[in-house]
């Protein structure tokens, strides 16, 4: 490996006499954008590509300068073998181009994007140096990023050079595509892309020209080891211990890498490492993320805290596994075997059934208590019993019935109260005095006739006869005051120290009292209604004036 950085993969094909080159760019963590979930899958291609004979340039979470430096290293190498370029990260487009952004990108727009990302045109030009033997893979995810004018997220138009295979899709799907198809001699890449629902081909991709040709020593892909065996073998090679190789041989006694495993064991002068063996066994299971999440749920159900159910086996999950293994009498390693996973699942299922049965019994006991209490209060025949039941069983079996009966009781009480209030009001109207109306307001501060009572008090206190009031109303109506003028009247009343109520152009009781008080203080006829003279006087006074000076 010549350099370490992340996010692009380019494959160039060439005769076996020349070195093959791979450039991997895997940008997962961004400073000012949402992180990607699966871009790191591209970085994990380093080992299989190296095993396949590629000279790998890797950039992980690279800034734009680091990405450009890696591209420069690839160009300087001047290698003419197969070339594979795989990139994954935030990808943005304009009408004319597409860029892969560095992890230091900050809300680029059309004018700034050239300084914050690498254009696909550069990757295509590098790949074009090996026509018919080059591949560019572009990994994208729908993640949030702030963009300026002229840019949008995702791929733009792709103009693949002659003889360059370009494939786009999710980073994890592209990584699987490389392992299962691209690096398998004789694989039909065109058919593999066509049969995939998540990959898209752009440009040259011939079914007749595999990326790796079949040789006498290379069997067709279908007869090779399974994905699960390959996963375990990669983990075993990474650990490189006698215990890990022994774990592989135990699980795959006739596997594709038996000879290599035995040779490696003979070359290691170290004792068996049970911990490494256990780790290799679990790695060989090839657990998917949903499978890991199910394991975490099972452990949690059995009261072993994994500190989250995210499919990631971190310190919390490993500690939970060790606790479960200790409780079950297994060798405590923190790594699971297939039989242990089955036992864990069975134990969790049994525990779930126990909890469900416990919940059922508790529910039945609660319902018996509920029914007994309902009977004890006489099945809700009085208000006190109904309120007591709802306080104790707010979601009980009879809660709806109890609440409906209380609603009926309160409705009847309101009707009775309204009837009593109407009778009192009729008496007040017959008396028709300020004192009678004030007694009503004291007795019914939120009564049905509060506004009428207050208006009648104002009328009685104004001393106007019905005819005089009608004339005053007519004079005000003849002014035909627009809404803004009515608001201004209220503002002037407030400015001279009176309270006209809300300054909204609506003359309510408080407004009438303010007008009447103003008129009385200015020696005008105090009606509580506007006339021409009142308006002129009111608007002519200084806003800072006061009524009595």
N, C-alpha and C positions, 0 to 999 in steps of 0.2 A: 504494500500500500504506500502511495507516494505522498498523500496529504490527507488531513482530516478536516472536513467541513460538511453541510447537508443540503440536498433538494433536487437533483436531476439525474437521470440515467440515460446514457447514450451507448448504443452497441454498434460497433463497426466490425464487419466480417472481413476476414483476410485469410490467405493460406496459412497452414499450421506453422510455417517457418517464421511467421511474424508474431509479435506479441499482440494480444487482444487488450483493449482498453475499456474501462467503465468509469463513468462519472456519476456519482450519486449525490444529490442535494436533497436533504430532508429537513425542512424548516417546520418545527412543531410549535415552539414558544416564541410569541411576538411581544415586543415591548408595548405596542399601542394598538393591538387588535386581538380578537378572540383566538385563543390557541386552537390548533388543529388536533384532532383525535388520533388519526391513523398515519400521519406523515412519517412517524418513526419506523413504520414497516419498510420504507424504502432503505433506511440505513441498515436494516437487518439483512439486506441482500449482499452485504460485503462478503460474508463468509462463503455462501454458495458460489458467488462470482469468482472469488479467489480460488476456490477448489476447482472451478472449471477452467482455470488458467488465465483469468483476466488480471490485468494490472489496474487496481481500483483506486480512484481518487474520491474521497468521501468528505462531504461538508455537512455538518449537523448544526442546526440552528445558526446558520451563517448570516452575517451582515452582508450588505451589498458588496462591500469591499472584499470580504472573504470569498464570496461567490465568484467575483471577477478574478480573484487570484487563482482559484481552482481552475477556472476556464483557461487562464493563461498557462497554467502548468500542463493542462491537456494539450494545448496547442504546441507548447515548447517540446513536448515529448516526441512529436513528429512520428508517432507510431502509425502503421498502416494496416494493422490487423482489424478484426471485428471491433466495432465501437458501439457501446450501449450507453445512452444518457437517460437517466431517470430523475425527474424533479417532482417535488411535492411541497406545497406551501400555499400561501395566498396568491392567487392568480387574478390579474385584472386586465381589462381590455379597453381599447378605444375602437373607433371605426376602422383604423388601419393597422393596429398592432396589438400584441399581447405581451405582458411582462410577468415574471415571477419575482415577487417582492422579497427583499431581505428582511430579517427579523427586526431591523431598526427602522423600518418604514413608518412614517408618521403622516397620516391623512394626505397621501399624494394626490395631485391633480394632473391634468394632461401635461402641464408645463414642468412638473417636478418628478414625474414617474421615472424618467430616464436616469435620474440620479439615485433612485431608491430601489431599483429592480434591474433584472437582467432580461433583455428582450428575447423572445423565442427565436427571432431571426438569427441571433448569434449561435444558438444551439443547433439550428438547422444547417447553418453554414459549416459548422464543425462536422456534423454528421455527413454532409454532402461530400466530404473528402473520400468516403468509402461507399459509393453508390452500389446498391444491391446487397450491401453487407452492413448496413447501419440501421439502428433503431432508436427512436426517441419516445420516451414514455412520460406523460404529463399527468400528475396526480392532483386532483382538486377536491375540495370539500366546501359545502355551503356553510361557512362560518362568517361572523360579522366583522366588518372592517369599515372604518370611516374613509370615504373617498371624496375628492373634490370634483370640480366640474370637468366633464369630458371623459370620465372613467366609470366603469361598471365592473362588478365582480364576475369572474368566470372567463372562459376562453373566448377569444375573438376568432376571426377568420384565420385558418391555418393553411398556408401555402407550402406544402411539403415538397422539398427538392426531389428531383428525379432519383428514384431508387432508394429513398429513405422511408422506412416504415415508421409511422407516427400513430401511437395509440394513447387514448385518454380515458380516464375513469377515476374511481376512488383509489387512494394509495394502497389500501390493503388488497383490493382486487388486482391492481397492477403487480404487486409483489407476488401474489399467488400465480399470476400469469407467467412471471419470469421463472419461478421455481418449477412449475408444472409443465410449461410449454416451451418457453424460450430456450431454457437450458437442457431440454430433452432432445437428443439427436434425432433428426428426421421428423420432428413434430410439425403438424400442419397448422401454422399460426393463423392463417386466414380462417380456417374452420373453427379454431378455438375462439377467435374474436366474434365470429358470426353466431356461435352458439351461446355466447355470454350475453346476459341481459344488462350488464353493467359496464361493458367496455365498448369503445367506439374507435374505428379505424379511420385514419386520414392518410391519403396518399398511397404509396407502393406497399402492397402486402400480397405476395404471391403464394398460392397453395403449393406450387411446384418447387419453390426455393425455400427450404427450411433455414433457420438461423444457424443451427448446428447440423452439419450433414452427417448421415449415418456412415459409420466405418465398420470394418470387420470386428473391431473390439468393442463397439458400442451397440448394445441391443436396443430394439425399439422401446420407446417409453412405457407402453403398457406392461411389459414384463419386468420392469424395475421395481424397486422397493416401494412400499406404500408411503403415503405422506406421514403417517404416524411413526413408521420406522425411521424415516429420514429425520423427523423432528427429534426423536430420541438420540439418533446418532450425532446430530449437531450438538445436542446438550452434552453427550458423552465426550465428544472431542473438546468441547469448551472446558469441561472439568478435568479431563486428561488424568484420571486416577485409576488405579487398579480396580477399586470398588465400582466405579462407574462403568468400566468396560465389562466387568463381571455381570453387572445388572443388565447390560445390553445382551450379553450372551445367554443369560437366563431367560430373557423374554423373547429373543429371536435366535434360537439355536441353529437355525438354517438361514439366517438373514443374509442380506447382500454384503454386509460389512464384517462378517465373522472373521475372515482372515486378517483384516486390518486390526480388529479388536484384539485378537490373540497375539499378533505381532507387537502391538502397543503394550500389552500386559507384560510380555517377556522383556521389553525394554525398560520397564519401570521397576525400580528396586525400592518400592514403597509398600507398606502393609495395606491391607484392605481398609477402606474408609467407609464405615457403614453410613455415615451422614451423606457422603457424596453418592453412594449407591442409592440411597433413598431419594435424593434429589433427582438423580438420573431417571429412576423409575417413574417418578411423577412427571418429569418433562416428557418422557416417552409416551405418556397418555395423550398428549396433544390436546389438553383441555381447552375448549372454547370459552369465550368470555361468559356466555349464558350458563355454561356448566359450572364455571367458577362462582358465579353469583348464586346458583342453586346450592352449592356447597356452603357458601357463607350464610344463606338463609337457614340451612339445616343446622349448622353450628349454633346460630343465634337462637333457634327454636329450642335447642338443647342447653341453653343458658351459657354458651361459650361466646363471649363478646368478640366479634371480628372488627369492631370499630368502623363499620360501614359495609354496605352490600354493593360494591362497585365492580366486582370481577377482577380486582387487583389483589394479589396475595402479598400484602405488605406485612410489617411487624405484627400488627393486630391480628390478622388472620393466622399467621404462623403460630402466634402464641395460643390462639383458640384451638388450632389443630393439636398442638402439643398437650393442651389441657384435656381435650377429648381423648387423645391416645392414652394419656396417663390414666384417665378414669376407666377406660375400657381394657387396660392391661396390655396394650400394644407397646412395642419399642418406641420410645418418644424421640421422634426426629423432626417433627414439624412439616413433614412431607407425606402425602397420601399415596397409597397403592390403590389399584382398581378394586380389590376386595374390601378394603377399608371404606372406600367411597360408597360401595353398595351397602355395607353395614351402617354407615352414617345415614344414608338415605332411608333405610328401613327404620332405624331408631327415631329419626325425625318424623317419619310418617306415623309411627306408633305414638310419639309424643303429641303430634297434632291431633290424633284421634282421642287421646286422653284429655287434652285441653278442650276439645269440642264436647266430649261427654261431660266434663266438669262444668262447662258453660251451660249445657242443657239442664243439668241438675240444679244449678244455681238459678237458672231462669224459671224452672218449675217451682222451686221453693219460693221465689219472689212472687210468682203468680198466685200461689196458695195464700201467702201473706196478704196479697192485694185483695183477693176475693173475700178473705176473712174480715178484713178491715171494712170493706164495702158493706158487708152484712152487719157489722157491728154498729155502723152509723145509720142503720135503717135504710140502706140502699139509697142514700142521698135524698131523704125527704125534707130536710131543712137546710137553711143556708149555712149554719155553723158547721154541720156535718160535711157539706159539700166543700167548703173552704178548707177544712181540716184534711179531707181526703186528697185534694189537689196539692196541698203543701207537702204531704208525705209521699204521694205517688204522682208527680207532675206528668209523667208519661205512662201512667197506669192503664189497666185494662178498661177502666170506666172513666178515664180522664175526659174524653170527648163528651160523654153524657153529662158528667158533673159540670163542665164548663158551659154547656148549652143550657142547663137548668139555671146556673148562676146568671147567665145572660138574660134569661127570661125574667128572673126575679128583679134584676136591675132595670130592665126595660119597663116592667110594671111599676117599679118604684118611680121611675122618671115620669111616667104618665100620671101617676098620682100626684107627684110634686108639681107638675105643670098645671094640673087641674086646680090645685090649691092656689098656685100663683095667679092663674087667670081670675079666680074668684076674688082674690085680694085686689087685683088690678081693676076689676070692674068697680069695686068699692072706691078705690082711689080716683077713678075717672068721674064718679058721681060727686065726690067731694071737691075735686078739681082745685086744690090749693097747693101752694109751694110746700107747705109742711107735709101734706099727704104724699106728694111725689117724693120728698126727701125720705120719708119713712119707708116708702117702697124701695128706694135705692139702697137704704141701709139693710133692709131685709133680704133683698135680692140683688146683690152687687153684680151678678152676671145673668140677670133675669132676661126674660123674653122681651120686655118692654123698656129696657134701660135707656136706649137712645130716645125713644118717644118721651119718656119721663123727663130727661134732661132738656129736651127741646121745649117741652111745655113749661118747665121752670123758667127758662130764658124768656119765653113769651110772656108769662105772668109777671116776671120782674121788669120787662120792658114797658109795661103799662099800655101796650098797643091793643086796640080793639081789633077784632078780626078784619073789619073793613080797612083800618089803617095799615094793618100788616099786609093785606092784599095790595094796597096801593104802593107800599114800600117795595114789595116784591116786583111789582110791575115796573116801577122806576128803575130798579136795578137791571131787570131784564132788557129794558129799552136801551141801556148803555151798550148791550151786545159786546161785552168784554171778551176778547180772545184769551185763550189759555195762557200765553206768556204774560198778558197784562194782569190776569188774576194772580199768577205767581208773584208778579212784582208787587201787587197790593199786599200780599202776605209778607213779603220780604220787608216792605216799609213799615208794616205794623210791628214786626219783630224788631226793626231797627229803632223804633221809638219806645221799646221796652215792654211791648204787649206780647201775648202768647197766642198766635193764630193757629197753632197746631202745625201739622206737616205742611211744608211749603210746596204744595203740589197742584195748586189751582182749584182745589175742591173746597168750597166754603162749608165747613161742618159747624157743629155747635160752638166749638172753641173759636172758630173764625168769626162767627156772628157776635159772640161776646166781646171779642177784641175790637170789632168795628163799632159796636155800641159804646164801648168804653172810650174809644177814640173820639167818637162824635160828641159824647157827653163832655169830655175834657176840652173840646174846642168850641163849645157853645152851639153845636149843630143839633138838629133834631135827632135824638138818639133812638134809631129804629133797629140797628143791627144790620141794615141793608144799605148798599151803596147808592148814592145819587151823584149827580154831576159835581156838586160843590164838594162833597166828601172826597171824591177821587182827586179833584184839582188840589185841594188842601193837602191831602196825604202825599201826593207825588211831588208837590212843590217844596215840602219840608226837607231839610238836610238829613241825610241818612244817619248822621251821628246825633240827631236831636233826641229829646226826651219829651214825654207827654206833658208833664207838669213842670214848668220852669218859671 
